[in-house]
Amino acid sequence: MVTMTDRETYLIRAAEARAQADATTLDNVRQRCLRSAEAWNEMAARAERTEQMRQTLLADKERAAAEAAAAR
């Protein structure tokens, strides 16, 4: 089973919202869909930043543990 990241899920939802915007003939529905797509893209960007911070924190912890082990 393949597990998607939050970022991937958000990008899929953004693409779905854009497709809905392209498919509609009503201006108000199109604008709502485009706002939705923008919100999903913002959430994807936030999820990516969070994942990068998490990786940096993990690397820092691993480095600190290695330094502590070497100091013994």
Sequence and secondary structure as in RCSB ss.txt:
>XXXX:A:sequence
MVTMTDRETYLIRAAEARAQADATTLDNVRQRCLRSAEAWNEMAARAERTEQMRQTLLADKERAAAEAAAAR
>XXXX:A:secstr
     HHHHHHHHHHHHHHHHHH   HHHHHHHHHHHHHHHHHHHHHHHHHHHHHHHHHHHHHHHHHHHHH 
